[in-house]
Amino acid sequence: MKWGLYLLGGLSVILIGIQFVPNNLPTVETANPGDIIASGIVSDDVAAILKTSCYSCHSNESIYPWYSYVAPSSWLVAKDVREGREELNFSNWQDYDMMEKLEKLDDITIEVGEGTMPMGIYTLMHPTASLNDVQREKIIAWAEDAMDVVLEEEDEEGDEE
């Protein structure tokens, strides 16, 4: 019995101690003029889906819930957001060149189509971010159409030069 109290006390000290390790959550920016939604290639219904299911990890507009500030979960959240933004950041859409945009849109069709995005660990904590079949199809159709728009924009820019 006594060893159980020591174990519990030791774990408590460790849990309290790790709260002092910085979580380094990526910063949140709400003014993003280069955002994909501001670009005009996203319809309102798809924009709503992206905001609900994708933006917390794939934009500068992350919304951090309470557990984002409690170690060790804060470390996982920080890592996932950093990696998500590195892979695709909707807030920096205008910074991508044509090939990057096409690759990102193609990746969206694959990841959403295969059901690997949004990640299961995310939807477990955020059930409203789960995508149903209709929403998946809507995102895939949008991404495929957006590839054509990106190509047309590039052709127009080439014609102007």
C-alpha positions in Angstrom: 0.0 0.0 0.0 2.8 2.4 0.9 4.6 1.8 -2.4 1.4 2.7 -4.2 1.4 6.1 -2.5 5.0 6.7 -3.4 4.3 5.8 -7.0 1.3 8.1 -7.1 3.2 10.9 -5.5 6.1 10.4 -8.0 3.8 10.4 -10.9 2.1 13.6 -9.6 5.5 15.3 -9.3 6.4 14.3 -12.8 3.1 15.5 -14.2 3.4 18.8 -12.5 7.0 19.2 -13.5 6.4 18.6 -17.2 3.9 21.5 -17.2 7.0 23.8 -17.1 8.4 22.4 -20.3 7.4 24.8 -23.1 4.9 23.5 -25.7 5.9 25.9 -28.4 2.5 26.1 -30.0 2.7 27.7 -33.5 1.4 31.3 -33.4 -2.2 32.1 -34.5 -2.7 34.8 -37.1 -6.1 35.8 -38.2 -5.1 38.3 -40.9 -4.1 36.1 -43.8 -4.5 38.0 -47.2 -2.9 35.0 -49.1 -5.5 32.6 -47.8 -7.0 30.1 -50.2 -10.6 31.3 -49.3 -9.6 34.9 -50.1 -8.3 33.6 -53.5 -11.8 33.1 -54.8 -11.4 29.4 -55.8 -13.3 28.1 -52.8 -17.1 28.0 -52.7 -18.8 29.0 -49.4 -19.9 25.4 -48.7 -16.4 24.0 -49.2 -14.9 26.8 -47.3 -17.1 25.9 -44.3 -16.0 22.3 -44.5 -12.3 23.3 -44.7 -12.7 25.7 -41.7 -14.3 23.0 -39.6 -12.2 20.0 -40.6 -8.8 21.3 -41.8 -7.9 24.8 -40.7 -6.8 24.0 -37.1 -3.8 22.1 -38.5 -3.5 23.5 -42.0 -3.7 27.2 -41.5 -2.4 30.1 -39.4 -5.9 30.2 -37.8 -5.4 27.3 -35.4 -7.9 27.0 -32.6 -6.2 25.6 -29.5 -8.5 23.8 -27.1 -7.8 23.5 -23.4 -5.7 20.3 -23.7 -3.3 22.2 -26.0 -1.9 23.9 -22.9 -1.5 20.8 -20.8 1.6 18.6 -21.2 2.1 16.0 -22.6 -0.8 16.5 -25.0 0.4 20.1 -25.7 3.5 18.6 -27.3 1.6 16.4 -29.6 -0.7 19.3 -30.6 2.3 21.6 -31.3 4.0 18.8 -33.4 0.8 18.1 -35.4 0.1 21.7 -36.2 3.7 22.4 -37.2 3.8 19.4 -39.5 0.3 20.2 -40.8 1.3 23.7 -41.7 4.5 22.6 -43.2 2.7 20.1 -45.5 -0.1 22.4 -46.4 -0.9 25.9 -45.1 -4.2 27.3 -46.6 -3.2 30.7 -45.1 -0.2 30.9 -47.4 -1.9 29.6 -50.5 -0.8 32.6 -52.6 2.9 31.9 -51.7 2.8 28.6 -53.5 3.8 28.4 -57.2 1.6 26.7 -59.7 3.2 23.3 -59.3 3.0 23.4 -55.6 -0.7 24.3 -55.7 -1.3 21.4 -58.1 0.5 19.0 -55.9 -1.3 20.3 -52.8 -4.7 19.9 -54.5 -3.8 16.4 -55.7 -2.7 15.5 -52.2 -6.0 16.7 -50.9 -8.0 14.5 -53.3 -5.8 11.5 -52.3 -5.8 12.1 -48.5 -9.5 13.0 -48.2 -10.5 10.2 -50.6 -8.6 7.6 -48.7 -10.0 8.9 -45.4 -6.6 9.7 -43.9 -7.5 13.3 -43.4 -8.6 14.6 -41.1 -6.5 12.4 -38.8 -8.4 10.0 -36.6 -6.8 11.3 -33.4 -8.1 14.8 -34.3 -11.6 13.7 -35.1 -11.7 11.6 -31.9 -11.3 14.9 -29.9 -13.3 17.0 -32.5 -16.2 14.8 -33.8 -17.6 17.8 -35.7 -14.5 17.7 -37.9 -15.2 14.2 -39.2 -16.2 14.2 -42.8 -19.1 12.2 -44.1 -19.2 10.8 -47.6 -21.0 13.8 -49.1 -18.4 16.2 -47.6 -15.5 14.0 -48.9 -16.9 14.0 -52.4 -17.5 17.7 -52.2 -13.9 18.4 -51.2 -12.5 16.0 -53.9 -14.7 17.6 -56.6 -13.6 21.0 -55.5 -9.9 20.1 -55.5 -10.1 18.6 -58.9 -11.9 21.7 -60.3 -9.5 24.0 -58.5 -6.6 22.3 -60.4 -8.2 23.4 -63.6 -8.6 27.0 -62.2 -4.9 27.0 -61.2 -3.8 26.0 -64.6 -6.1 28.6 -66.2 -4.7 31.3 -63.9 -1.2 30.3 -65.0 -2.1 30.4 -68.7 -3.6 33.9 -68.2 -0.5 35.1 -66.4 1.6 33.7 -69.3 -0.5 35.4 -71.9 -0.1 38.8 -70.1 3.7 38.6 -70.3 
